[in-house]
Amino acid sequence: MRQAEIKRMTAETDIFLSLNLDGSGKSNVASGVGFLDHMLTLFAKHARIDLDLTCKGDTYVDDHHSVEDIGIALGEAFDKAIGDKRGICRYGNSYLPMDETLVLCALDFSGRGFLSYDLSPLAQKVGNFDTELVEEFFRAFATNAKLTLHMKTLDGKNTHHIIEASFKACGRAVRQAKSFDAEFIDDIPSTKGVL
């Protein structure tokens, strides 16, 4: 079973996260940031992971610490649950259309955290949510999951659609990359022998 639990407590956040990589897409998310709850629920559904998350953060300051720390915790959980990556497909990608929007996500469980991010154009806010925090979330997630992550808006105008498409695309790319490849089932998918 590829599962992990992460507890992260700082002066700014108190997070509990439980992850099952081989789940069915069920989630129970209470981050204290409504828009992020919506995005993580979509992500879990499309990634076919089970995700339980609670966060008590200093949202009276703003949402930055909660969003970034949740990205860190989710990345750590992925890194722990995926283990030595034996037998996985390793790579995943998705072109995700949502009305006028088209977003590309491509990723590699490479063992090296990296984010290339170009989700534009974005308005500064969706409701009360600062849209610059989307990049902070994905950077924290990619760095701590030790994956290479590329995200790009290919078309779109509506900020909500662009962000939602990015989380769905990332979920679908994760679903592909974490899946088992019958041709590599007893092997690490790298000529180095380690990821």
BAFI-3210 file (N, C-alpha, C; in Angstrom, 3 decimals, decimal comma, padded with zeros to 6 digits):
// residues 195
n [1|2|3|4|5|6|7|8|9|10|11|12|13|14|15|16|17|18|19|20|21|22|23|24|25|26|27|28|29|30|31|32|33|34|35|36|37|38|39|40|41|42|43|44|45|46|47|48|49|50|51|52|53|54|55|56|57|58|59|60|61|62|63|64|65|66|67|68|69|70|71|72|73|74|75|76|77|78|79|80|81|82|83|84|85|86|87|88|89|90|91|92|93|94|95|96|97|98|99|100|101|102|103|104|105|106|107|108|109|110|111|112|113|114|115|116|117|118|119|120|121|122|123|124|125|126|127|128|129|130|131|132|133|134|135|136|137|138|139|140|141|142|143|144|145|146|147|148|149|150|151|152|153|154|155|156|157|158|159|160|161|162|163|164|165|166|167|168|169|170|171|172|173|174|175|176|177|178|179|180|181|182|183|184|185|186|187|188|189|190|191|192|193|194|195]
n.u [000,844|000,644|000,945|000,817|001,320|001,412|002,431|002,583|003,759|004,047|004,917|003,055|001,241|-000,765|-000,862|-002,441|-002,144|-003,246|-002,561|-003,384|-002,037|-003,129|-005,850|-009,364|-010,103|-011,365|-011,890|-011,335|-011,203|-010,109|-008,849|-008,964|-008,912|-011,068|-011,133|-008,822|-009,525|-011,483|-009,893|-008,054|-009,764|-010,660|-008,182|-007,509|-009,596|-009,138|-006,557|-006,957|-006,440|-006,692|-007,368|-006,975|-007,162|-006,397|-006,024|-004,957|-004,406|-002,687|-004,666|-005,773|-003,779|-002,921|-003,526|-001,183|000,803|-000,610|-001,325|001,201|002,450|000,730|001,216|003,881|003,519|001,870|003,593|005,687|004,270|003,664|006,285|007,091|005,108|005,374|007,760|010,567|010,031|009,885|008,752|006,876|005,194|006,408|006,509|004,097|001,426|-000,889|-003,237|-005,540|-008,718|-010,979|-013,804|-013,107|-010,481|-007,224|-004,915|-001,627|-000,024|002,890|004,851|007,444|008,486|011,209|013,017|014,146|013,343|011,562|010,070|008,465|006,623|003,901|001,226|-000,860|-003,004|-003,602|-006,020|-005,664|-007,095|-009,313|-012,361|-011,757|-009,237|-005,774|-004,269|-001,558|-000,683|-001,070|001,170|003,022|002,020|002,288|005,066|006,041|004,896|006,067|008,817|009,007|007,867|009,748|009,665|009,715|008,006|005,994|003,956|001,585|-000,366|-002,109|-004,204|-006,790|-008,861|-010,365|-009,766|-010,486|-011,113|-008,602|-006,956|-008,390|-008,320|-005,577|-005,117|-006,696|-005,420|-002,874|-003,557|-004,434|-002,084|-000,434|-001,843|-001,325|001,514|002,099|001,065|001,407|003,738|003,703|005,931|008,050|007,833|009,388|011,515|013,477|012,496|014,782|017,989|019,977|019,369|018,280|015,975]
n.v [-001,192|002,112|004,551|007,471|009,498|012,786|015,072|018,392|021,001|024,339|027,679|028,991|027,280|024,313|021,193|018,230|015,486|012,881|010,404|008,290|006,769|004,883|005,154|005,990|008,485|009,849|012,514|014,567|017,600|020,273|023,067|025,620|027,528|028,312|028,290|026,824|024,377|023,537|023,258|021,246|019,123|018,640|017,968|015,580|013,893|013,676|012,676|010,251|009,644|009,138|011,561|013,092|016,003|018,451|021,783|024,207|027,434|030,642|032,404|034,815|036,587|036,249|034,041|032,854|031,336|029,012|027,922|027,488|025,775|023,589|022,704|021,897|019,797|018,036|017,396|016,133|013,910|012,585|011,955|010,213|008,177|007,154|005,879|003,954|004,172|002,039|000,304|002,209|004,368|006,816|009,235|011,766|013,439|016,032|017,607|019,921|020,922|023,534|025,000|028,057|027,770|026,256|024,158|022,982|020,347|018,749|016,191|014,640|012,121|012,522|012,660|015,041|018,159|020,591|023,457|024,738|027,386|028,898|030,123|032,102|034,617|035,874|037,176|039,210|038,208|035,539|035,528|035,820|034,849|035,015|034,932|034,621|032,763|030,274|029,562|029,448|027,258|025,109|025,160|024,487|021,949|020,509|020,710|019,335|016,872|015,989|016,176|016,965|019,578|020,975|023,627|025,252|027,806|027,465|028,564|030,867|032,958|033,328|033,513|031,770|029,455|028,888|028,315|026,202|024,329|023,860|022,479|020,209|019,179|018,671|016,710|014,631|014,122|013,257|010,947|009,332|009,158|007,938|005,465|001,930|000,386|-002,296|-003,241|-002,345|-003,413|-004,684|-003,009|000,002|002,917|004,113|004,669|005,059|003,522|004,401|006,717]
n.w [000,000|-000,970|000,933|003,086|005,984|007,129|009,512|010,204|011,992|012,695|013,759|012,334|011,045|011,497|010,475|009,342|007,266|005,246|002,890|000,188|-002,426|-004,098|-004,197|-004,666|-005,381|-003,394|-001,077|001,797|002,699|004,576|004,639|005,563|003,692|001,396|-001,499|-002,097|-000,934|-002,748|-005,093|-004,315|-003,871|-006,470|-007,619|-006,197|-007,036|-009,838|-009,868|-008,761|-006,082|-002,553|-000,182|002,868|004,712|007,078|008,130|010,317|010,190|010,127|008,923|009,430|009,012|006,252|003,442|002,697|004,234|004,943|002,412|001,170|003,062|003,020|000,427|000,798|002,696|001,219|-000,888|000,558|001,481|-000,931|-001,786|000,237|000,067|-002,532|-002,580|-003,691|-006,328|-007,981|-010,774|-011,622|-014,023|-014,217|-015,845|-016,704|-018,396|-019,327|-021,367|-020,624|-021,254|-020,449|-020,974|-022,449|-021,905|-022,031|-020,640|-020,127|-018,478|-017,525|-016,106|-014,125|-012,069|-011,028|-008,965|-008,561|-007,567|-009,310|-010,784|-013,581|-014,444|-015,939|-015,813|-017,139|-018,557|-015,270|-013,088|-010,111|-007,960|-007,055|-005,955|-002,586|-002,738|-003,232|-006,273|-006,859|-005,107|-006,159|-007,693|-005,593|-004,161|-006,059|-006,447|-003,881|-003,633|-005,860|-005,241|-002,775|-003,323|-004,958|-007,752|-011,250|-012,655|-015,066|-016,037|-018,015|-019,459|-022,365|-023,673|-022,817|-020,674|-018,394|-015,025|-012,894|-014,360|-015,546|-013,322|-012,132|-014,240|-014,213|-011,791|-012,211|-014,510|-013,475|-011,610|-013,339|-014,756|-012,659|-011,972|-014,198|-014,094|-011,611|-011,909|-012,439|-014,613|-016,638|-017,990|-016,538|-014,036|-012,058|-011,892|-011,758|-013,391|-014,881|-016,324|-014,532|-012,392|-010,084|-008,665]
ca.u [000,000|001,427|000,248|001,676|000,723|002,327|002,023|003,476|003,360|004,961|004,290|002,057|000,258|-000,847|-001,403|-002,447|-002,449|-003,187|-002,582|-003,329|-001,809|-003,911|-007,228|-010,420|-010,423|-012,112|-011,145|-011,950|-010,225|-010,496|-007,584|-009,172|-008,904|-012,138|-010,775|-007,854|-010,291|-012,100|-008,846|-007,484|-010,793|-010,554|-006,901|-007,611|-010,511|-008,515|-005,356|-007,403|-005,819|-007,515|-006,688|-007,580|-006,319|-006,877|-005,015|-005,290|-003,338|-002,855|-005,341|-006,076|-002,702|-003,393|-003,561|000,108|001,459|-001,395|-001,232|002,560|002,728|-000,031|002,008|005,024|003,046|001,411|004,796|006,353|003,457|003,895|007,638|007,101|004,216|005,778|008,896|011,729|009,468|010,001|007,598|005,921|005,364|007,322|006,127|002,682|001,095|-002,297|-003,789|-006,853|-009,582|-012,121|-014,419|-012,164|-009,133|-006,467|-003,707|-000,729|000,789|003,756|005,655|008,382|008,944|012,632|013,874|014,681|012,250|011,695|008,813|008,374|005,244|003,446|-000,231|-001,217|-003,060|-004,423|-006,397|-005,005|-007,933|-010,526|-013,006|-010,786|-007,995|-004,685|-003,899|-000,114|-000,429|-001,082|002,574|003,658|001,577|002,897|006,509|006,237|004,541|007,077|010,093|008,973|007,592|010,938|009,253|009,831|006,632|005,818|002,562|001,508|-001,633|-002,010|-005,269|-007,725|-009,034|-011,023|-008,788|-010,966|-010,963|-007,179|-006,451|-009,062|-007,754|-004,214|-005,193|-007,200|-004,362|-001,837|-004,096|-004,437|-000,687|-000,004|-002,485|-000,573|002,907|002,171|000,561|002,424|004,050|003,971|007,255|009,051|007,247|010,444|012,662|013,397|012,457|015,905|019,251|020,810|019,015|017,702|015,316]
ca.v [000,000|003,344|005,502|008,281|010,513|013,880|016,076|019,542|022,042|025,466|028,814|029,561|026,285|022,989|020,408|016,773|015,055|011,443|010,201|006,946|006,913|003,889|005,359|006,084|009,887|010,417|013,513|015,313|018,679|021,455|023,809|026,975|028,387|027,689|028,059|025,722|023,145|023,184|022,814|019,970|018,109|018,323|017,300|014,208|013,139|013,395|011,868|008,973|009,457|009,487|012,642|013,714|017,135|019,548|022,800|025,382|028,366|032,049|033,045|036,201|037,368|035,999|032,599|032,418|030,279|027,779|027,377|026,985|024,643|022,441|022,216|021,174|018,548|017,139|016,913|015,160|012,688|011,906|011,407|009,074|007,100|006,572|005,004|003,964|004,383|000,796|-000,136|003,250|004,950|007,910|010,452|011,978|014,736|016,240|018,832|019,969|022,013|023,926|026,088|028,765|027,571|025,028|024,146|021,833|019,938|017,593|015,982|013,510|011,783|012,424|012,747|016,405|019,113|021,738|023,969|025,735|027,831|030,010|030,175|033,501|035,751|035,673|038,320|039,118|037,509|034,792|035,743|036,368|034,086|035,644|033,950|034,373|031,622|029,043|029,251|029,044|025,891|024,136|025,104|023,723|020,560|019,919|020,626|018,336|015,566|015,718|015,938|018,033|019,931|022,063|024,029|026,378|028,140|027,541|029,468|031,125|034,306|033,310|033,103|030,567|028,324|028,575|027,663|024,907|023,440|023,483|021,445|018,983|018,667|018,098|015,449|013,597|013,780|012,447|009,633|008,597|008,934|007,052|004,149|000,910|000,030|-003,738|-003,522|-001,930|-003,763|-005,010|-002,205|001,449|003,440|005,020|003,968|005,226|002,510|005,047|008,008]
ca.w [000,000|-001,069|001,787|003,955|006,845|007,431|010,486|010,103|012,921|012,783|014,446|011,433|010,613|012,113|009,355|009,291|005,910|004,993|001,441|-000,374|-003,870|-004,822|-003,777|-005,671|-005,628|-002,267|-000,323|002,883|002,771|005,358|004,708|006,044|002,501|000,625|-002,900|-002,129|-000,682|-004,033|-006,012|-003,858|-004,100|-007,903|-007,822|-005,683|-007,908|-011,131|-009,625|-008,174|-004,777|-001,401|000,520|004,042|005,066|007,914|008,389|011,115|009,860|010,496|007,803|009,794|008,377|004,892|003,174|002,156|005,008|004,835|001,054|000,945|003,940|002,508|-000,709|001,369|003,300|000,161|-001,560|001,439|001,494|-002,205|-001,791|001,165|-000,388|-003,818|-002,287|-004,592|-007,670|-008,754|-011,539|-012,019|-015,361|-013,951|-016,553|-016,961|-018,977|-019,630|-021,919|-019,989|-021,688|-019,627|-021,724|-023,328|-021,358|-022,284|-019,806|-020,248|-017,333|-017,765|-014,913|-014,055|-010,717|-011,357|-007,784|-008,543|-007,523|-010,215|-011,306|-014,641|-014,225|-016,751|-015,860|-017,323|-017,628|-014,076|-012,270|-008,799|-006,986|-007,342|-004,665|-001,636|-002,878|-003,993|-007,291|-006,853|-004,223|-006,956|-007,980|-004,324|-003,869|-006,967|-006,191|-002,645|-003,936|-006,739|-004,526|-001,707|-003,939|-005,768|-009,129|-012,221|-012,983|-016,022|-016,166|-018,952|-020,095|-023,823|-024,074|-021,730|-020,163|-017,094|-014,016|-012,208|-015,280|-015,721|-012,105|-011,993|-015,261|-013,823|-010,756|-012,849|-015,387|-012,617|-011,089|-014,380|-015,027|-011,509|-012,106|-015,217|-013,688|-010,440|-012,305|-012,679|-015,989|-016,625|-018,532|-015,552|-012,745|-011,089|-012,280|-011,617|-014,768|-015,112|-016,600|-013,354|-011,403|-008,901|-008,915]
c.u [000,881|000,670|001,250|000,807|001,793|001,674|003,055|002,950|004,445|004,262|003,144|000,954|000,351|-001,600|-001,343|-002,909|-002,257|-003,424|-002,529|-003,216|-002,665|-005,376|-008,185|-010,823|-011,232|-011,249|-012,014|-010,957|-010,808|-009,234|-007,724|-009,169|-009,877|-011,774|-009,781|-008,544|-010,890|-011,052|-008,271|-008,483|-010,784|-009,290|-006,982|-008,483|-009,820|-007,229|-005,703|-006,571|-006,868|-006,724|-007,542|-006,632|-007,059|-005,710|-005,629|-004,136|-003,680|-003,483|-005,821|-004,973|-002,985|-003,293|-002,206|000,695|000,708|-001,219|000,151|002,844|001,933|000,679|003,212|004,585|002,584|002,608|005,536|005,593|003,642|005,261|007,728|006,300|004,725|007,035|010,013|011,328|009,610|008,675|006,634|006,188|006,351|006,887|004,612|002,468|-000,392|-002,487|-005,221|-007,646|-010,661|-012,713|-013,378|-010,706|-008,533|-005,150|-002,940|-000,045|001,579|004,653|006,446|008,756|010,442|013,540|014,490|013,516|012,514|010,306|009,079|006,905|004,926|001,926|-000,630|-002,213|-003,967|-004,767|-005,750|-005,778|-008,977|-011,279|-012,029|-009,406|-006,993|-004,132|-002,394|000,240|-000,482|000,347|003,294|003,287|002,306|004,408|006,799|005,956|005,639|008,395|010,091|008,570|008,774|010,550|009,485|008,433|006,618|004,328|002,491|000,081|-001,395|-003,090|-006,155|-007,735|-009,541|-010,085|-009,216|-010,766|-009,500|-006,638|-007,082|-008,509|-006,350|-004,222|-005,706|-006,122|-003,253|-002,302|-004,039|-003,015|-000,109|-000,570|-001,721|000,817|003,043|001,717|001,709|002,521|004,472|005,369|008,378|008,718|008,286|011,688|012,393|013,436|013,513|017,144|020,221|020,563|018,430|017,067|015,179]
c.v [001,245|004,465|006,293|009,195|011,536|014,771|017,187|020,635|023,101|026,555|029,394|028,591|025,016|022,113|018,921|016,374|013,549|011,218|008,715|007,094|005,969|003,956|005,452|007,524|010,543|011,448|014,120|016,415|019,861|022,263|025,159|027,994|027,747|027,369|026,903|024,392|022,627|022,614|021,456|018,826|017,667|017,525|015,831|013,343|012,734|012,572|010,458|008,643|009,725|010,465|013,137|014,797|018,085|020,495|023,893|026,348|029,784|032,837|034,456|037,137|037,414|034,499|032,010|031,228|028,958|027,136|026,771|025,747|023,400|021,862|021,414|019,815|017,554|016,569|015,872|013,841|011,896|011,238|010,162|007,899|006,413|005,707|005,101|004,080|003,160|000,494|000,947|003,739|006,118|009,221|010,531|013,338|014,803|017,598|018,889|021,169|022,282|025,179|026,755|028,494|026,241|025,131|022,858|021,595|018,708|017,435|014,689|013,302|011,481|012,320|014,136|017,381|020,312|022,150|024,967|026,125|029,030|029,917|031,642|033,582|035,431|037,017|038,146|038,276|036,655|034,793|036,441|035,750|034,843|034,639|033,701|033,174|030,289|028,622|028,796|027,611|024,884|024,048|024,262|022,237|019,888|019,716|019,469|016,951|015,104|015,339|017,186|018,310|021,145|022,345|025,274|026,552|028,258|028,453|029,716|032,562|034,310|032,722|031,841|029,337|027,917|027,825|026,293|023,906|022,987|022,390|020,125|018,352|018,026|016,766|014,337|013,175|012,928|011,037|008,751|008,207|007,953|005,640|003,192|000,565|-001,438|-004,084|-003,136|-002,447|-004,109|-004,159|-000,742|002,035|004,523|004,188|004,111|004,133|003,085|006,365|008,740]
c.w [000,000|-000,350|002,613|004,801|007,173|008,484|010,426|011,021|012,970|013,605|013,615|011,032|011,444|011,117|009,665|007,900|005,801|003,505|001,118|-001,882|-004,699|-004,429|-004,955|-005,958|-004,528|-001,544|000,760|003,221|003,533|005,627|005,392|004,922|001,503|-000,812|-003,021|-001,845|-001,991|-004,994|-005,606|-004,007|-005,560|-008,196|-007,393|-006,591|-009,202|-010,998|-009,154|-006,936|-003,717|-000,555|001,672|004,507|005,992|008,135|009,242|010,923|010,250|009,340|008,143|009,282|006,873|004,666|002,805|002,920|004,892|003,466|000,811|001,797|003,545|001,290|-000,248|001,893|002,240|-000,603|-000,737|001,462|000,205|-002,211|-000,915|000,598|-001,650|-003,686|-003,309|-006,070|-008,567|-009,451|-011,987|-013,443|-015,336|-014,579|-016,695|-017,585|-019,265|-020,280|-021,421|-020,512|-020,643|-020,257|-022,630|-022,984|-021,799|-021,529|-020,054|-018,910|-017,748|-016,548|-014,982|-012,591|-010,776|-010,143|-007,636|-008,611|-008,412|-010,686|-012,422|-014,728|-015,102|-016,914|-015,942|-018,474|-016,448|-013,450|-010,895|-007,799|-007,691|-006,026|-003,732|-001,773|-003,745|-004,994|-007,376|-005,969|-004,968|-007,275|-006,716|-003,970|-004,744|-006,775|-004,947|-002,886|-004,757|-006,009|-003,532|-002,189|-004,775|-007,193|-009,973|-012,746|-013,915|-016,175|-017,042|-019,450|-021,598|-024,397|-022,861|-021,276|-018,728|-016,038|-013,280|-013,095|-015,426|-014,504|-011,931|-013,000|-014,870|-012,756|-011,330|-013,728|-014,574|-012,037|-012,118|-014,758|-013,899|-011,620|-013,091|-014,702|-012,532|-010,762|-012,565|-014,157|-015,992|-017,125|-017,570|-014,151|-011,670|-011,307|-011,962|-013,033|-015,011|-015,402|-015,423|-012,311|-010,134|-009,336|-007,588]
res [m|r|q|a|e|i|k|r|m|t|a|e|t|d|i|f|l|s|l|n|l|d|g|s|g|k|s|n|v|a|s|g|v|g|f|l|d|h|m|l|t|l|f|a|k|h|a|r|i|d|l|d|l|t|c|k|g|d|t|y|v|d|d|h|h|s|v|e|d|i|g|i|a|l|g|e|a|f|d|k|a|i|g|d|k|r|g|i|c|r|y|g|n|s|y|l|p|m|d|e|t|l|v|l|c|a|l|d|f|s|g|r|g|f|l|s|y|d|l|s|p|l|a|q|k|v|g|n|f|d|t|e|l|v|e|e|f|f|r|a|f|a|t|n|a|k|l|t|l|h|m|k|t|l|d|g|k|n|t|h|h|i|i|e|a|s|f|k|a|c|g|r|a|v|r|q|a|k|s|f|d|a|e|f|i|d|d|i|p|s|t|k|g|v|l]
***
